[in-house]
Amino acid sequence: MSLWLTDFFTLDSLLLHLALFLVVVAVAMPSIALVRWFALAAGVVGFVTTAAVAPAPADALWWALLVVVAIVRLLLASNWRLGGRLNAEQRMFHERAVPGLNAGQVRKLLSIGRWREVVPGTVLTKSGERIAELCFIARGQVDIMVEGKKVGEVAAGSLLGETGISTGEPAMATAVCATPVRYLGFDAGRLYRLLDSHAELQDAVELAVERSLREKLNRSNLAAAHGERPPR
């Protein structure tokens, strides 16, 4: 018994048990970011132990692999992912549309979007036709028209086409650019394919759509209560 305790309290044994304990803690963490940080800590302790304190090349290789994987995943989830920090327009999309995602997840979503600049008079959606894109308006104003009459508008920082994208139904109104507009467009087909394989992105986009519809409904109700034309 005393011999077992002596072996347990050696420096290499304590460090190895610390590394394994950190692995267990990582699995218990409530968020994926904390899982990766604790996995990284476990990998560092394990690698130092098996590479320097009690050399075991085969074990050191596996601990080193854990360190590399943890670092790569942390970098991909950070603002410093390949391509640098999010620029001003990307941050606007992040903050206004999908604030629950981290920067790496936002970049994954942005990878299937396309930035466009269009002139006044450009029709983004047409009443009765299928909505091909979910649009995030970054600059400018879009008028919402029903039977030739303006019934509302969409300003910078808002989504357009979210109803049709979420239900698959044709557009209920025509959206016409009243000014030069810059927007981020997500093709419906590509967006569906991405969301089907990434649950966290799907949840964020669904929440963004729900929030956008709720905000527009609230503004419409407020405008109706004051006898004004309902903004959109």
C-alpha positions as CSV (number, residue, x, y, z in Angstrom):
1,M,0.0,0.0,0.0
2,S,2.8,2.4,0.9
3,L,4.6,1.5,-2.3
4,W,1.5,2.3,-4.3
5,L,1.1,5.7,-2.6
6,T,4.8,6.4,-3.2
7,D,4.3,5.8,-6.9
8,F,1.1,7.9,-7.0
9,F,2.8,11.0,-5.5
10,T,5.8,11.1,-7.9
11,L,5.9,14.2,-10.0
12,D,5.3,12.5,-13.3
13,S,2.3,10.5,-11.8
14,L,0.7,13.7,-10.4
15,L,1.1,15.5,-13.6
16,L,-0.4,12.7,-15.7
17,H,-3.3,12.4,-13.3
18,L,-3.8,16.2,-13.6
19,A,-3.9,15.9,-17.4
20,L,-6.5,13.2,-17.2
21,F,-8.5,15.2,-14.7
22,L,-8.5,18.1,-17.0
23,V,-9.9,15.9,-19.8
24,V,-12.7,14.8,-17.5
25,V,-13.4,18.5,-16.6
26,A,-13.4,19.4,-20.4
27,V,-16.1,16.8,-21.1
28,A,-18.2,18.3,-18.2
29,M,-18.0,21.9,-19.5
30,P,-21.4,23.5,-20.6
31,S,-20.0,25.3,-23.7
32,I,-17.9,24.0,-26.6
33,A,-15.4,26.9,-26.0
34,L,-14.7,25.8,-22.5
35,V,-14.4,22.2,-23.6
36,R,-11.6,23.2,-26.0
37,W,-9.8,25.4,-23.5
38,F,-9.7,22.6,-20.9
39,A,-8.8,20.1,-23.6
40,L,-5.9,22.4,-24.5
41,A,-4.8,22.6,-20.9
42,A,-4.9,18.8,-20.6
43,G,-2.9,18.3,-23.7
44,V,-0.2,20.8,-22.6
45,V,0.2,19.1,-19.2
46,G,0.1,15.6,-20.7
47,F,2.7,16.5,-23.4
48,V,5.1,18.2,-20.9
49,T,4.8,15.1,-18.7
50,T,5.4,12.5,-21.4
51,A,8.0,14.6,-23.4
52,A,10.1,15.9,-20.6
53,V,9.3,14.7,-17.0
54,A,8.8,11.0,-17.8
55,P,9.7,10.6,-21.5
56,A,7.2,8.3,-23.4
57,P,7.4,9.2,-27.1
58,A,4.2,7.3,-28.1
59,D,2.1,9.0,-25.4
60,A,3.7,12.4,-26.1
61,L,2.5,12.1,-29.7
62,W,-1.1,11.7,-28.7
63,W,-1.0,14.5,-26.2
64,A,0.6,16.7,-28.8
65,L,-2.2,15.8,-31.2
66,L,-4.7,16.9,-28.6
67,V,-2.9,20.2,-28.3
68,V,-2.9,20.8,-32.0
69,V,-6.6,20.0,-32.5
70,A,-7.6,22.2,-29.6
71,I,-5.6,25.1,-30.8
72,V,-6.9,24.8,-34.4
73,R,-10.5,24.6,-33.2
74,L,-10.0,27.7,-30.9
75,L,-8.5,29.6,-33.8
76,L,-11.3,28.7,-36.2
77,A,-13.8,30.0,-33.6
78,S,-12.0,33.2,-32.9
79,N,-11.9,36.6,-34.7
80,W,-8.4,35.7,-35.9
81,R,-9.6,33.0,-38.2
82,L,-7.9,33.0,-41.6
83,G,-8.9,36.3,-43.2
84,G,-8.4,38.4,-40.1
85,R,-11.0,40.1,-37.9
86,L,-14.5,40.6,-39.1
87,N,-14.8,43.9,-41.0
88,A,-17.3,46.6,-40.2
89,E,-20.1,45.2,-42.4
90,Q,-19.5,41.7,-41.2
91,R,-19.6,42.9,-37.6
92,M,-22.9,44.7,-38.3
93,F,-24.4,41.4,-39.7
94,H,-23.0,39.6,-36.7
95,E,-24.4,42.0,-34.1
96,R,-27.7,42.7,-35.7
97,A,-28.7,39.4,-37.2
98,V,-26.9,36.5,-35.4
99,P,-25.4,37.8,-32.2
100,G,-25.5,34.4,-30.6
101,L,-22.8,33.0,-32.9
102,N,-19.0,33.3,-32.5
103,A,-16.9,34.9,-35.2
104,G,-15.9,31.6,-36.7
105,Q,-19.5,30.5,-37.1
106,V,-20.4,33.9,-38.6
107,R,-17.6,33.4,-41.2
108,K,-19.0,30.0,-42.1
109,L,-22.4,31.6,-42.7
110,L,-20.8,34.5,-44.6
111,S,-19.0,32.0,-46.8
112,I,-22.2,31.2,-48.7
113,G,-23.5,34.8,-48.8
114,R,-22.8,37.3,-51.5
115,W,-22.4,41.1,-51.1
116,R,-24.2,43.1,-53.8
117,E,-24.6,46.8,-54.5
118,V,-27.7,47.7,-56.5
119,V,-29.2,51.0,-57.9
120,P,-32.5,52.6,-57.0
121,G,-35.4,50.8,-58.6
122,T,-33.9,47.4,-58.3
123,V,-36.6,44.8,-57.3
124,L,-35.4,42.4,-54.6
125,T,-38.7,40.5,-54.2
126,K,-41.8,40.5,-56.3
127,S,-45.3,39.8,-55.0
128,G,-46.5,36.3,-55.9
129,E,-43.1,35.0,-56.9
130,R,-40.8,32.7,-54.9
131,I,-38.2,34.4,-52.7
132,A,-34.8,33.3,-53.9
133,E,-32.7,35.1,-51.3
134,L,-32.6,36.0,-47.7
135,C,-31.2,39.5,-47.7
136,F,-29.5,41.5,-44.9
137,I,-29.6,45.2,-45.7
138,A,-26.3,46.8,-44.9
139,R,-26.8,50.2,-46.4
140,G,-29.7,52.1,-48.0
141,Q,-33.5,51.8,-47.9
142,V,-35.9,49.3,-49.5
143,D,-39.6,50.2,-50.0
144,I,-42.3,47.6,-49.5
145,M,-45.0,47.9,-52.1
146,V,-48.5,46.3,-52.3
147,E,-50.5,46.9,-55.4
148,G,-48.4,49.8,-56.4
149,K,-48.6,51.5,-53.0
150,K,-45.9,51.9,-50.4
151,V,-46.9,50.2,-47.2
152,G,-43.5,50.2,-45.4
153,E,-39.8,50.2,-45.7
154,V,-36.7,48.2,-44.7
155,A,-33.7,50.0,-43.4
156,A,-30.0,49.1,-42.8
157,G,-29.5,46.4,-40.3
158,S,-32.7,44.5,-41.1
159,L,-33.6,41.3,-42.9
160,L,-35.7,41.1,-46.0
161,G,-37.4,38.0,-47.4
162,E,-37.4,36.1,-44.1
163,T,-41.1,35.1,-44.3
164,G,-40.7,33.4,-47.7
165,I,-37.4,31.8,-46.8
166,S,-38.9,30.3,-43.6
167,T,-42.2,29.2,-45.1
168,G,-41.4,28.6,-48.7
169,E,-44.4,30.7,-49.7
170,P,-44.4,33.3,-52.5
171,A,-43.6,36.9,-51.6
172,M,-46.6,38.8,-50.3
173,A,-45.2,42.2,-51.4
174,T,-42.8,43.7,-53.8
175,A,-39.5,45.1,-52.4
176,V,-38.0,47.9,-54.4
177,C,-34.8,49.8,-53.6
178,A,-35.6,53.4,-52.9
179,T,-31.9,54.4,-52.7
180,P,-28.6,52.7,-53.7
181,V,-28.5,49.6,-51.5
182,R,-25.8,47.3,-50.4
183,Y,-26.9,44.0,-49.1
184,L,-25.8,40.5,-48.2
185,G,-27.8,37.9,-50.0
186,F,-28.1,34.2,-49.1
187,D,-29.3,31.9,-51.9
188,A,-32.2,29.9,-50.4
189,G,-30.8,26.5,-51.7
190,R,-27.3,27.0,-50.4
191,L,-28.6,28.4,-47.1
192,Y,-30.8,25.3,-46.6
193,R,-28.0,22.9,-47.3
194,L,-25.6,24.7,-44.9
195,L,-28.2,24.9,-42.1
196,D,-29.1,21.2,-42.5
197,S,-25.6,20.2,-41.6
198,H,-24.9,22.8,-38.9
199,A,-27.5,22.8,-36.1
200,E,-26.0,25.8,-34.3
201,L,-26.3,27.9,-37.5
202,Q,-29.8,26.7,-38.1
203,D,-30.8,27.8,-34.6
204,A,-29.2,31.2,-35.0
205,V,-30.8,31.9,-38.4
206,E,-34.3,30.7,-37.2
207,L,-33.9,33.0,-34.2
208,A,-32.9,35.9,-36.4
209,V,-36.0,35.3,-38.6
210,E,-38.3,35.1,-35.6
211,R,-36.8,38.3,-34.1
212,S,-37.1,40.2,-37.4
213,L,-40.7,39.2,-37.9
214,R,-41.5,40.1,-34.3
215,E,-39.9,43.5,-34.6
216,K,-41.8,44.3,-37.8
217,L,-45.0,43.2,-36.3
218,N,-44.4,45.4,-33.3
219,R,-43.7,48.4,-35.5
220,S,-46.8,47.7,-37.6
221,N,-48.9,47.5,-34.5
222,L,-47.4,50.7,-33.1
223,A,-48.0,52.5,-36.4
224,A,-51.5,51.3,-36.6
225,A,-52.2,52.5,-33.1
226,H,-51.1,56.0,-34.2
227,G,-53.0,55.9,-37.5
228,E,-49.8,55.8,-39.5
229,R,-48.7,53.7,-42.4
230,P,-47.0,50.5,-40.9
231,P,-43.3,50.4,-41.4
232,R,-41.6,47.2,-42.3
